[in-house]
Amino acid sequence: MPGSRADFAVPLALDVLARGESLWVREASPSMLPLIQPGDELRLAPFDARQIGGGSVIAYERGARLVIHRVLAASGSGVVAKGDALASPDPLVPWDLVVARVVALRRPDGRRVDLDAFPWPPVNRLLARVAALAGRLRLDDAPSLARRLAWKALRAPIYLVRLLAR
């Protein structure tokens, strides 16, 4: 039985990155909505750990898949990352599982966003701070209406950034 495209995609991407080259991949998950949407293409580039900090968007291995999430914090042992559309951060990701930095987005209509160019580095750091704040709020202890309103308020900056990326 032949393998699926996904069976070949991750090893191929890892091989290209290991040679020091960048490549474009298509986003399939809604975990980074609204900034990165399913169908967007992401340019993955090799990285130096000094380039990864709060706000960086990275690709890391989880099983046989690549996960694209935003870094909330980086330390000597790895990174804490979270999808913009998710409520909780991922467990600590060791550095050996981080495979790339996302340096650009390309929309299905061809528009391109360079995440290394102004205004994106400070915007991405701001989004990481908002996401970290959301993680510190004890929303589970709040009544349902307060929890929903707080969640929506903390998502507002991400939606404003989506307008910037248009």
C-alpha positions as CSV (number, residue, x, y, z in Angstrom):
1,M,0.0,0.0,0.0
2,P,1.5,3.4,-1.0
3,G,2.1,6.0,1.7
4,S,0.2,9.2,1.9
5,R,1.7,12.6,1.0
6,A,2.0,13.3,4.8
7,D,4.1,10.2,5.2
8,F,6.7,11.7,2.9
9,A,6.3,15.4,3.7
10,V,7.8,15.5,7.2
11,P,11.0,13.5,6.4
12,L,11.5,15.5,3.2
13,A,11.0,18.8,5.0
14,L,13.5,17.7,7.7
15,D,16.0,16.7,5.1
16,V,15.7,20.1,3.3
17,L,16.1,22.0,6.6
18,A,19.1,19.8,7.6
19,R,20.9,20.9,4.4
20,G,20.4,24.5,5.5
21,E,17.7,25.4,3.0
22,S,14.2,26.8,3.5
23,L,11.0,25.4,2.0
24,W,7.3,26.2,1.7
25,V,4.7,24.0,3.4
26,R,0.9,24.3,3.5
27,E,-0.8,24.8,6.8
28,A,-3.5,22.3,7.5
29,S,-4.5,23.0,11.2
30,P,-6.7,25.8,12.5
31,S,-4.5,26.1,15.7
32,M,-3.0,29.4,14.6
33,L,-6.2,31.1,13.6
34,P,-6.8,33.9,12.7
35,L,-3.3,34.9,11.6
36,I,-2.4,31.7,9.9
37,Q,-5.3,29.9,8.3
38,P,-5.6,26.4,6.8
39,G,-4.4,26.7,3.2
40,D,-1.8,29.4,3.9
41,E,1.7,28.5,2.9
42,L,4.5,28.9,5.4
43,R,8.1,29.4,4.7
44,L,10.2,27.3,7.1
45,A,13.8,28.2,7.5
46,P,16.7,26.7,9.5
47,F,17.3,28.6,12.7
48,D,19.8,29.3,15.4
49,A,18.4,29.0,19.0
50,R,19.4,32.7,19.6
51,Q,16.8,33.7,16.9
52,I,14.0,32.0,18.8
53,G,12.3,34.1,21.5
54,G,8.9,35.1,22.7
55,G,6.7,35.6,19.7
56,S,8.7,33.6,17.2
57,V,6.6,31.2,15.2
58,I,8.2,27.8,15.0
59,A,7.8,24.3,13.6
60,Y,8.5,21.4,15.8
61,E,8.1,17.6,15.5
62,R,5.3,15.9,17.4
63,G,5.2,12.3,16.3
64,A,5.2,12.1,12.5
65,R,3.8,15.7,12.2
66,L,5.1,19.2,12.2
67,V,3.3,21.6,14.6
68,I,3.3,25.3,13.9
69,H,2.9,27.3,17.1
70,R,4.0,30.6,18.7
71,V,6.8,30.6,21.3
72,L,5.8,32.0,24.6
73,A,9.1,31.5,26.3
74,A,12.5,30.0,25.5
75,S,15.1,28.5,27.9
76,G,18.1,26.3,27.7
77,S,16.0,23.2,27.8
78,G,13.5,24.1,25.1
79,V,10.5,26.3,24.4
80,V,7.0,26.7,25.6
81,A,4.7,27.2,22.6
82,K,1.0,27.6,22.0
83,G,-1.3,27.9,19.0
84,D,-2.9,31.3,18.8
85,A,-6.4,29.7,18.7
86,L,-5.7,27.4,21.6
87,A,-6.4,28.0,25.3
88,S,-3.5,26.1,26.8
89,P,0.2,26.0,26.0
90,D,2.0,22.9,24.8
91,P,4.2,21.0,27.1
92,L,7.9,22.0,27.0
93,V,9.3,21.3,23.6
94,P,13.0,20.2,23.8
95,W,15.3,22.0,21.4
96,D,16.1,18.8,19.5
97,L,12.4,18.7,18.4
98,V,12.3,22.3,17.1
99,V,13.1,22.1,13.4
100,A,12.5,25.5,11.9
101,R,11.4,29.1,12.2
102,V,8.4,30.3,10.2
103,V,9.8,33.4,8.4
104,A,7.0,34.2,5.9
105,L,3.3,33.5,5.1
106,R,1.8,33.3,1.6
107,R,-1.9,33.6,1.3
108,P,-3.9,31.5,-1.3
109,D,-4.3,34.8,-3.3
110,G,-0.5,35.2,-3.5
111,R,-0.1,38.0,-0.9
112,R,3.0,37.5,1.2
113,V,3.8,38.5,4.8
114,D,7.5,38.6,5.8
115,L,7.6,37.8,9.5
116,D,11.2,39.1,9.9
117,A,10.3,42.6,8.5
118,F,8.8,45.5,10.5
119,P,6.2,45.6,12.0
120,W,6.1,41.8,12.6
121,P,8.9,41.2,15.2
122,P,7.4,43.6,17.8
123,V,3.8,42.5,16.9
124,N,4.8,38.8,17.4
125,R,6.4,39.6,20.8
126,L,3.1,41.4,21.8
127,L,1.0,38.4,20.7
128,A,3.3,36.2,22.9
129,R,2.8,38.4,25.9
130,V,-1.0,38.4,25.4
131,A,-1.0,34.6,25.1
132,A,1.2,34.3,28.2
133,L,-1.2,36.5,30.1
134,A,-4.1,34.4,29.0
135,G,-2.3,31.4,30.4
136,R,-1.8,33.0,33.8
137,L,-5.4,34.0,34.2
138,R,-7.4,31.4,36.1
139,L,-10.3,31.4,33.6
140,D,-11.4,28.0,34.7
141,D,-12.2,29.5,38.1
142,A,-14.4,32.2,36.6
143,P,-18.1,32.0,35.9
144,S,-18.9,31.0,32.4
145,L,-19.9,34.4,31.1
146,A,-16.8,36.0,32.6
147,R,-14.6,33.3,31.1
148,R,-16.1,33.8,27.6
149,L,-15.7,37.6,27.8
150,A,-12.1,37.3,29.0
151,W,-11.3,34.8,26.3
152,K,-12.8,37.1,23.6
153,A,-10.9,40.2,25.0
154,L,-7.6,38.3,24.9
155,R,-8.3,37.2,21.3
156,A,-8.9,40.8,20.1
157,P,-5.3,41.6,19.5
158,I,-4.9,38.5,17.3
159,Y,-7.8,39.6,15.2
160,L,-6.4,43.1,14.8
161,V,-3.1,41.6,13.7
162,R,-5.0,39.5,11.1
163,L,-6.2,42.8,9.6
164,L,-2.5,44.0,9.4
165,A,-1.6,40.9,7.5
166,R,-4.1,41.5,4.8
